[in-house]
Amino acid sequence: MFSVHMLRMLRVAGECPSFTYPSALRINAALNICRLTSQRSLMSAAFRRSCLKHKYKVQPCSPSVQCFSSKAHSEDGQLIYTGSLARAVRGVKLFSYSTSGFSLLIMPKILLETGLGVQSFAMQAIFCGVVGFFTLITPAILHYFTKGYVIRLYHDADRDTYTAVTYSVFLTEKRNRFHQRQVTIPAVSKMFTSFYADKMGLLVNPDLFLIPHDYNHLMGYDKPFTFEIDDKNTAEKS
């Protein structure tokens, strides 16, 4: 803006008859100062950009730096499935275990306060049996229906083996390893069993697989379909 203003002054001064040589020198000196100041500001801005670029430069990945990817790997293979109800299953079983343990702890106090402790042994046995049955049956039923729920599933592509992580009766993680050829699909669909792996029923949700092809390969859907000879003979006889 200052340079434009000075050019306008020169144009007006050239048209004005009273314009003198000393005035032109002063204007020329002012233009040189303005040009020098502009060059210094540009050099300063370029220097600051160079410093910032060097400071925040993105370094490429090297062997000493871990680069994270969207697929998790472990000693069991590549993580291909994560159950969405893992925390819910663990929480429900933990709550059931805690309530059952609390019931067993207060059972002697109930016997003393109700007077059953001074009665016959048969009455005590019947009472303890009924209370113990309903106290222990709930955790047993929960474990029976949730023991096959897969919380994580890993696949080793080199050996074509799978590692299914489930909860044990003590709420610890249990690893079940099996090969793909050991996977069998039940003839009749079951509510808590998606497939059998070496006679062990496992439950998975097909929608939770990171890649749909992993589920197809697990279930054997990517294999060519062939008719068995026994099935063909049975169909011809019928």
C-alpha positions as CSV (number, residue, x, y, z in Angstrom):
1,M,0.0,0.0,0.0
2,F,2.9,2.3,0.8
3,S,4.4,1.7,-2.6
4,V,1.2,2.4,-4.4
5,H,0.8,5.7,-2.5
6,M,4.4,6.7,-3.4
7,L,3.7,6.0,-7.1
8,R,0.6,8.2,-7.0
9,M,2.7,10.9,-5.5
10,L,5.3,10.6,-8.3
11,R,2.6,10.8,-10.9
12,V,1.1,13.9,-9.3
13,A,4.6,15.4,-8.9
14,G,5.4,14.8,-12.6
15,E,2.3,16.6,-13.6
16,C,2.9,19.5,-11.2
17,P,5.2,22.2,-12.5
18,S,6.5,23.0,-9.0
19,F,8.1,19.5,-8.7
20,T,11.8,19.8,-7.9
21,Y,14.8,17.5,-8.0
22,P,15.3,17.2,-4.2
23,S,11.8,16.1,-3.8
24,A,12.4,13.3,-6.3
25,L,15.4,12.2,-4.4
26,R,13.5,12.0,-1.1
27,I,10.7,10.0,-2.8
28,N,13.3,7.6,-4.4
29,A,14.9,7.0,-1.0
30,A,11.6,6.3,0.6
31,L,10.8,3.7,-2.1
32,N,14.2,2.0,-1.6
33,I,13.5,1.8,2.2
34,C,10.0,0.4,1.5
35,R,11.4,-2.2,-0.9
36,L,14.2,-3.2,1.6
37,T,11.7,-3.6,4.4
38,S,9.4,-5.8,2.2
39,Q,12.3,-8.1,1.3
40,R,13.3,-8.5,4.9
41,S,9.8,-9.4,5.9
42,L,9.6,-12.0,3.1
43,M,12.9,-13.5,4.2
44,S,11.8,-13.6,7.8
45,A,8.5,-15.4,6.9
46,A,10.4,-17.9,4.7
47,F,12.8,-18.6,7.6
48,R,10.0,-19.2,10.0
49,R,8.2,-21.6,7.6
50,S,11.5,-23.5,7.1
51,C,11.9,-23.9,10.9
52,L,8.4,-25.1,11.4
53,K,8.7,-27.5,8.5
54,H,11.8,-29.0,10.0
55,K,10.4,-29.2,13.5
56,Y,7.1,-30.9,12.5
57,K,8.4,-33.0,9.7
58,V,6.6,-36.4,9.5
59,Q,9.2,-39.1,9.8
60,P,8.7,-42.4,7.8
61,C,8.2,-45.7,9.6
62,S,11.4,-47.4,10.5
63,P,12.2,-50.8,12.0
64,S,12.7,-49.1,15.4
65,V,9.2,-47.5,15.3
66,Q,6.1,-49.6,15.5
67,C,3.4,-48.8,12.8
68,F,-0.1,-49.7,14.0
69,S,-2.6,-51.3,11.6
70,S,-6.3,-52.0,11.7
71,K,-5.7,-55.7,12.2
72,A,-4.3,-57.0,15.5
73,H,-1.8,-59.8,15.6
74,S,-0.7,-62.0,18.4
75,E,1.0,-65.4,19.0
76,D,-2.3,-67.1,18.2
77,G,-2.5,-65.4,14.8
78,Q,-4.6,-62.6,13.4
79,L,-7.6,-61.3,15.2
80,I,-10.6,-61.7,12.9
81,Y,-13.5,-61.6,15.4
82,T,-14.4,-59.9,18.7
83,G,-17.7,-60.7,20.5
84,S,-19.8,-57.7,21.4
85,L,-21.3,-59.4,24.5
86,A,-18.1,-60.4,26.2
87,R,-18.4,-57.9,29.0
88,A,-22.1,-58.6,29.5
89,V,-21.5,-62.4,29.8
90,R,-18.7,-61.8,32.3
91,G,-20.8,-59.4,34.3
92,V,-23.9,-61.6,34.5
93,K,-21.8,-64.6,35.5
94,L,-19.9,-62.6,38.1
95,F,-23.1,-61.3,39.6
96,S,-24.6,-64.8,39.7
97,Y,-21.5,-66.2,41.4
98,S,-21.5,-63.4,44.0
99,T,-25.2,-63.8,44.9
100,S,-24.8,-67.6,45.2
101,G,-21.8,-67.2,47.4
102,F,-23.6,-64.7,49.6
103,S,-26.6,-67.0,50.0
104,L,-24.3,-69.9,51.1
105,L,-22.6,-67.6,53.7
106,I,-25.9,-66.5,55.3
107,M,-27.4,-70.0,55.3
108,P,-26.1,-70.9,58.8
109,K,-27.6,-67.7,60.2
110,I,-30.9,-68.5,58.7
111,L,-30.9,-71.9,60.2
112,L,-30.2,-70.5,63.7
113,E,-32.8,-67.7,63.5
114,T,-35.6,-69.8,62.1
115,G,-35.1,-72.6,64.6
116,L,-34.3,-75.2,62.0
117,G,-30.9,-75.8,63.6
118,V,-32.5,-77.4,66.7
119,Q,-34.9,-79.6,64.7
120,S,-34.3,-83.0,63.2
121,F,-31.5,-83.7,60.8
122,A,-34.0,-84.6,58.1
123,M,-35.5,-81.1,58.2
124,Q,-32.1,-79.5,58.0
125,A,-31.1,-81.7,55.1
126,I,-34.2,-80.9,53.2
127,F,-33.9,-77.1,53.8
128,C,-30.2,-77.0,52.9
129,G,-30.8,-79.1,49.8
130,V,-33.6,-76.9,48.5
131,V,-31.7,-73.7,49.1
132,G,-28.4,-75.1,47.8
133,F,-30.1,-76.4,44.6
134,F,-31.6,-73.0,43.7
135,T,-28.4,-71.3,44.8
136,L,-26.1,-73.3,42.6
137,I,-28.4,-74.1,39.7
138,T,-28.4,-70.5,38.3
139,P,-24.6,-70.3,37.8
140,A,-24.5,-73.8,36.4
141,I,-27.2,-72.9,33.8
142,L,-25.5,-69.7,32.9
143,H,-22.2,-71.4,32.4
144,Y,-23.8,-74.2,30.3
145,F,-25.4,-71.7,27.9
146,T,-22.4,-69.3,27.7
147,K,-19.4,-71.6,27.8
148,G,-19.3,-71.7,24.0
149,Y,-19.6,-67.9,23.5
150,V,-16.5,-66.8,21.6
151,I,-15.1,-63.5,22.9
152,R,-12.2,-63.4,20.5
153,L,-11.2,-65.5,17.5
154,Y,-7.7,-65.7,16.0
155,H,-6.7,-67.2,12.6
156,D,-3.2,-68.5,11.7
157,A,-3.2,-68.4,7.9
158,D,0.0,-70.3,7.6
159,R,-1.3,-73.4,9.4
160,D,-5.0,-72.6,8.8
161,T,-5.7,-73.0,12.5
162,Y,-8.0,-71.1,14.7
163,T,-7.9,-70.1,18.4
164,A,-11.2,-69.4,20.0
165,V,-11.1,-67.6,23.4
166,T,-14.0,-68.4,25.7
167,Y,-14.7,-68.0,29.4
168,S,-14.1,-70.9,31.8
169,V,-16.2,-71.7,34.8
170,F,-13.9,-69.5,36.9
171,L,-14.3,-66.5,34.5
172,T,-10.8,-67.0,33.2
173,E,-10.0,-66.9,29.5
174,K,-9.8,-70.4,27.9
175,R,-8.1,-70.9,24.6
176,N,-9.5,-73.6,22.2
177,R,-7.3,-74.4,19.2
178,F,-8.6,-76.3,16.2
179,H,-8.0,-76.7,12.5
180,Q,-10.4,-75.7,9.8
181,R,-11.1,-79.2,8.7
182,Q,-12.3,-80.0,12.3
183,V,-15.2,-77.5,11.8
184,T,-18.6,-79.0,11.3
185,I,-21.9,-77.3,10.9
186,P,-24.9,-78.8,12.8
187,A,-27.6,-80.3,10.7
188,V,-30.2,-78.5,12.7
189,S,-29.6,-74.9,13.6
190,K,-29.2,-74.4,17.3
191,M,-29.7,-71.2,19.4
192,F,-26.4,-71.3,21.2
193,T,-24.2,-73.2,18.7
194,S,-23.0,-71.8,15.4
195,F,-20.5,-74.6,14.6
196,Y,-18.7,-77.5,16.2
197,A,-14.9,-77.5,16.5
198,D,-13.7,-81.0,17.4
199,K,-17.1,-81.8,19.1
200,M,-17.1,-78.5,21.0
201,G,-20.0,-76.1,20.3
202,L,-19.0,-72.5,19.7
203,L,-21.2,-69.5,19.2
204,V,-20.3,-66.5,16.9
205,N,-22.1,-63.7,15.3
206,P,-21.4,-63.5,11.5
207,D,-22.0,-59.8,11.4
208,L,-19.1,-59.1,13.8
209,F,-16.4,-60.5,11.6
210,L,-14.0,-57.8,10.4
211,I,-13.8,-59.4,6.9
212,P,-16.8,-61.5,5.7
213,H,-14.4,-63.9,3.8
214,D,-13.0,-65.0,7.2
215,Y,-16.4,-66.2,8.3
216,N,-16.9,-68.0,5.0
217,H,-13.5,-69.7,5.3
218,L,-14.2,-70.7,8.9
219,M,-17.5,-72.3,8.0
220,G,-16.1,-73.9,4.8
221,Y,-18.4,-71.9,2.5
222,D,-15.5,-71.1,0.2
223,K,-14.9,-74.7,-0.7
224,P,-16.3,-76.2,-3.9
225,F,-19.7,-77.8,-3.4
226,T,-19.8,-81.6,-4.2
227,F,-22.4,-84.3,-3.7
228,E,-21.4,-87.2,-1.5
229,I,-21.9,-90.6,-3.0
230,D,-24.0,-91.9,-0.1
231,D,-26.3,-88.9,-0.4
232,K,-26.7,-89.4,-4.1
233,N,-27.5,-93.1,-3.7
234,T,-30.1,-92.3,-1.0
235,A,-31.7,-89.7,-3.3
236,E,-31.9,-92.2,-6.2
237,K,-33.5,-94.9,-4.0
238,S,-36.1,-92.5,-2.7
